């Protein structure tokens, strides 16, 4: 059995994503809606990663937070829930070490020190890999990538269903972000309109002052499907991935002196990708789809 230890419900810190509102919780449904689309395969189906012997492992302690829905959050009963929590349980089941697994929630700012100090064995909290972190920690292979997407106002007169329909148009983007740089690099024929924050950008889209926006697919998927958009807008075109602009994707962070555990986690993630369990968890927590 996996144990959840929650130390606080009000953590804040620099995040890989903007924390979503409580409305997200309503979207956490045991559903496999076809509209959600498929999670891109990150592991070659023919690849068989080595599975090290974990019989001598005393315990595996995953560290996460509670303020990063729908990845990790405390539900209405105070129980630790979310995509990362269920993924940790699935990893432990795949490695047949459920009795040795624990999940502990800490403030985001304390995760690195806790891992370095031996208070946990793996951080599963959506940390963005950086050169600095890679010099001090090791990382599993990615288990999810977070794409960028366009969203359009439904009343905009666009001729086409992909980015070509936006050429020469004014498209909103948050200034100074990776998405702004990506928009300019990928779509030089689109006129970027910079905004100081996401809320102002989406207000302008809703008010038809701009025809489309370019931003994080996760945020846009929940906004376009939620009450805040009032049905004004919809995701548009395909999803766009770029390691240069958006990073490697979501990974599990470990201490550099634990290569056996790193190999075991990679092996488990590959197996969960092959047997469909990773896709199942994805569809449960992202019913509107990222791709």
Secondary structure, DSSP 8 states (H G I E B T S, - for coil): --EEEE--S------SS----THHHHT--S---GGG------S-TT--------TT---EEEEE-SEETTTEEE-TTS-EESHHHHHHHHHHHHTT-GGGEEEEE--GGGHHHHHHTTS-SEE-S-----HHHHHHEEE---SB---EEEEEETTS--SSSSGGGGTTSEEEEETTSHHHHHHHHH-TTSEEEEESSHHHHHHHHHTTSSSEEEEEHHHHHHHHHSGGGTT-EEEEEEEE--HHHH-S-B--EEETT-HHHHHHHHHHHHHHHHHTHHHHHHHHH-TT---
